[in-house]
């Protein structure tokens, strides 16, 4: 039987609105983000989800619990957003003013370059794929949900779609992607959908 994975980016936070790097910072959903979670819950009821996983950061875990309609969500630290180190809490303009040289080096090669006190994209990729493969290969549940962040979703989609230019993949706040796996191969059934937000 094919396995389905419902991949969801957490709802809106104030950092999202202000285009700040949140990373490991344990920011909360804002009022709209909480409403997104409640609306998503209606959609999820029809998907037959058997098991829910989430990043252990509050904005993802709260979103997962509200939308899933249960506190029975497994928190997985490997699904956290990338650690942006000294850039966390700042937006583009603030970083360029304070750390222009470091930031430009990081922007030019974030796969290998770490922001001070942070991690590289390759570090993120390694831990996210470790968690993702464990979930996909587990035989206990056929329909699973993962609530995580923009970076991890890019990693997972890049792996499934076998593409390198993952920067064209921009997960929407609250966006839903459905993946199906059969005999080790994955395909995308639904990509970055937030049409449920029109059902208020």
RODO-2510 file (C-alpha; in nm, 4 decimals, decimal comma):
residues 200
     n   res          X          Y          Z
     1     x     0,0000     0,0000     0,0000
     2     x     0,1456     0,3425    -0,0938
     3     x     0,2427     0,5682     0,1925
     4     x     0,1187     0,9266     0,2023
     5     x     0,2984     1,2114     0,3710
     6     x     0,1165     1,5396     0,4354
     7     x     0,3892     1,8047     0,4510
     8     x     0,2865     2,1404     0,5978
     9     x     0,4643     2,4659     0,6704
    10     x     0,3578     2,6200     1,0011
    11     x     0,1271     2,9212     1,0053
    12     x     0,2160     3,2861     1,0130
    13     x     0,4298     3,4521     1,2816
    14     x     0,5164     3,8172     1,3280
    15     x     0,8741     3,7358     1,2229
    16     x     0,7348     3,6064     0,8926
    17     x     0,5522     3,9334     0,8371
    18     x     0,8663     4,1324     0,9128
    19     x     1,0830     3,8957     0,7024
    20     x     1,3102     3,8120     0,9931
    21     x     1,5262     3,5014     1,0219
    22     x     1,3664     3,2972     1,3016
    23     x     1,5710     2,9778     1,2787
    24     x     1,6018     2,8118     1,6192
    25     x     1,4262     3,1033     1,7937
    26     x     1,1093     2,9744     1,9598
    27     x     0,8692     3,2299     1,8155
    28     x     0,4910     3,1939     1,8395
    29     x     0,2121     3,1922     1,5850
    30     x     0,0360     3,5244     1,5541
    31     x    -0,3423     3,5619     1,5492
    32     x    -0,3668     3,4854     1,1782
    33     x    -0,1377     3,1841     1,2167
    34     x    -0,3684     3,0422     1,4833
    35     x    -0,6673     3,0946     1,2535
    36     x    -0,4830     2,9169     0,9704
    37     x    -0,4340     2,6162     1,1971
    38     x    -0,8046     2,6001     1,2831
    39     x    -0,9071     2,6247     0,9177
    40     x    -0,6574     2,3582     0,8159
    41     x    -0,8072     2,1256     1,0747
    42     x    -1,1248     2,1006     0,8660
    43     x    -0,9264     1,9889     0,5621
    44     x    -0,7181     1,7354     0,7521
    45     x    -1,0239     1,5455     0,8754
    46     x    -1,0799     1,4085     0,5243
    47     x    -0,7215     1,2870     0,4812
    48     x    -0,7248     1,0019     0,7322
    49     x    -0,4033     1,0989     0,9078
    50     x    -0,2847     0,8253     1,1436
    51     x     0,0257     0,9870     1,2901
    52     x     0,1439     1,3482     1,3271
    53     x     0,5024     1,4695     1,3535
    54     x     0,6330     1,8212     1,4026
    55     x     0,9416     2,0288     1,4542
    56     x     0,9793     2,0813     1,8278
    57     x     0,9722     2,4608     1,7884
    58     x     0,6598     2,6231     1,9311
    59     x     0,5321     2,7799     1,6072
    60     x     0,5280     2,4392     1,4347
    61     x     0,4223     2,2246     1,7292
    62     x     0,1299     2,4518     1,8204
    63     x     0,0205     2,4596     1,4565
    64     x     0,0356     2,0796     1,4376
    65     x    -0,1611     2,0267     1,7575
    66     x    -0,4352     2,2737     1,6656
    67     x    -0,4776     2,1542     1,3066
    68     x    -0,4540     1,7851     1,3987
    69     x    -0,7033     1,8388     1,6778
    70     x    -0,4903     1,6587     1,9339
    71     x    -0,1851     1,7049     2,1536
    72     x    -0,0704     1,3596     2,0371
    73     x     0,1952     1,4984     1,8039
    74     x     0,5494     1,3611     1,8069
    75     x     0,8041     1,6430     1,8345
    76     x     1,1157     1,5759     1,6241
    77     x     1,4135     1,8106     1,6859
    78     x     1,5734     1,7164     1,3517
    79     x     1,2786     1,8869     1,1762
    80     x     1,3673     2,2301     1,3161
    81     x     1,4401     2,5229     1,0865
    82     x     1,8003     2,6039     0,9967
    83     x     2,0049     2,7657     1,2725
    84     x     2,0897     3,1101     1,1360
    85     x     2,3272     3,1930     1,4191
    86     x     2,4007     3,5643     1,4615
    87     x     2,1469     3,6511     1,1889
    88     x     1,8503     3,5271     1,3903
    89     x     1,5892     3,7856     1,4797
    90     x     1,7100     4,0261     1,2101
    91     x     1,5873     4,1081     0,8601
    92     x     1,7916     4,1649     0,5448
    93     x     1,8487     4,5374     0,6003
    94     x     1,9552     4,4938     0,9619
    95     x     2,2003     4,2167     0,8785
    96     x     2,3498     4,4104     0,5875
    97     x     2,4067     4,7052     0,8175
    98     x     2,5689     4,5007     1,0943
    99     x     2,7367     4,2044     0,9187
   100     x     2,7642     4,2877     0,5442
   101     x     3,0783     4,0846     0,4668
   102     x     2,9743     3,7769     0,6628
   103     x     2,6218     3,7906     0,5222
   104     x     2,7377     3,8181     0,1608
   105     x     2,9709     3,5210     0,2037
   106     x     2,6847     3,3217     0,3508
   107     x     2,4419     3,4243     0,0749
   108     x     2,6917     3,3223    -0,1928
   109     x     2,7353     2,9714    -0,0519
   110     x     2,5006     2,8869     0,2315
   111     x     2,5354     2,5158     0,1537
   112     x     2,8905     2,5140     0,2889
   113     x     2,9142     2,8407     0,4826
   114     x     2,7851     2,8713     0,8374
   115     x     2,6687     3,1936     0,9904
   116     x     2,8675     3,2361     1,3131
   117     x     2,7059     3,0217     1,5857
   118     x     2,4778     2,8685     1,3210
   119     x     2,4784     2,5840     1,0715
   120     x     2,5191     2,5442     0,6970
   121     x     2,2420     2,4315     0,4649
   122     x     2,4233     2,0983     0,4310
   123     x     2,4006     2,0578     0,8095
   124     x     2,0271     2,1243     0,7879
   125     x     1,9890     1,8831     0,4980
   126     x     2,1641     1,6013     0,6807
   127     x     1,9443     1,6121     0,9897
   128     x     1,6160     1,6776     0,8056
   129     x     1,6671     1,3853     0,5688
   130     x     1,7552     1,1631     0,8638
   131     x     1,4147     1,2380     1,0193
   132     x     1,2295     1,2263     0,6862
   133     x     1,3640     0,8829     0,5881
   134     x     1,2841     0,7399     0,9273
   135     x     0,9217     0,8548     0,8951
   136     x     0,8823     0,7390     0,5342
   137     x     1,0299     0,3939     0,5976
   138     x     0,8374     0,3265     0,9190
   139     x     0,5813     0,0550     0,8480
   140     x     0,3355     0,1315     1,1274
   141     x     0,1443     0,4245     0,9697
   142     x     0,0363     0,4711     0,6062
   143     x    -0,0790     0,8357     0,6272
   144     x     0,1443     1,0724     0,8222
   145     x     0,1596     1,4468     0,8682
   146     x     0,4719     1,6596     0,9202
   147     x     0,4532     2,0230     1,0278
   148     x     0,7840     2,1987     0,9812
   149     x     0,9499     2,5083     0,8317
   150     x     1,0477     2,6541     0,4957
   151     x     1,4050     2,5193     0,4950
   152     x     1,3185     2,1577     0,5812
   153     x     1,0356     2,1553     0,3263
   154     x     1,2769     2,2713     0,0566
   155     x     1,5146     1,9911     0,1575
   156     x     1,2438     1,7241     0,1400
   157     x     1,1004     1,8437    -0,1919
   158     x     1,4493     1,8648    -0,3412
   159     x     1,5091     1,5047    -0,2390
   160     x     1,1756     1,3736    -0,3705
   161     x     1,1777     1,5730    -0,6958
   162     x     1,5535     1,5210    -0,7494
   163     x     1,6197     1,8886    -0,8113
   164     x     1,9073     2,1086    -0,6983
   165     x     1,7532     2,4539    -0,7450
   166     x     1,5388     2,4347    -0,4347
   167     x     1,5239     2,8144    -0,4012
   168     x     1,2421     2,8232    -0,6571
   169     x     1,0383     2,6199    -0,4090
   170     x     0,8859     2,8752    -0,1722
   171     x     0,6583     2,7093     0,0840
   172     x     0,3598     2,9246     0,1751
   173     x     0,2676     2,9903     0,5341
   174     x     0,0271     2,7068     0,6109
   175     x     0,0862     2,5526     0,2666
   176     x     0,0013     2,1832     0,2242
   177     x     0,1992     1,9410     0,0082
   178     x     0,0970     1,5759    -0,0281
   179     x     0,3618     1,3190    -0,1187
   180     x     0,3035     0,9546    -0,2051
   181     x     0,5665     0,6815    -0,1782
   182     x     0,5570     0,3384    -0,3377
   183     x     0,8484     0,0916    -0,3628
   184     x     1,0917     0,3614    -0,2554
   185     x     0,9859     0,6169    -0,5163
   186     x     0,8060     0,9374    -0,4252
   187     x     0,5776     1,1657    -0,6209
   188     x     0,3940     1,4893    -0,5490
   189     x     0,0125     1,4722    -0,5465
   190     x    -0,0464     1,8278    -0,4220
   191     x     0,2022     2,1141    -0,3966
   192     x     0,1973     2,4125    -0,1621
   193     x    -0,1823     2,4394    -0,1463
   194     x    -0,3504     2,6907     0,0828
   195     x    -0,6933     2,7006    -0,0818
   196     x    -0,8505     2,5875     0,2461
   197     x    -0,7941     2,9430     0,3711
   198     x    -1,0734     3,0553     0,1372
   199     x    -1,3254     2,8545     0,3385
   200     x    -1,3580     3,0936     0,6312
***
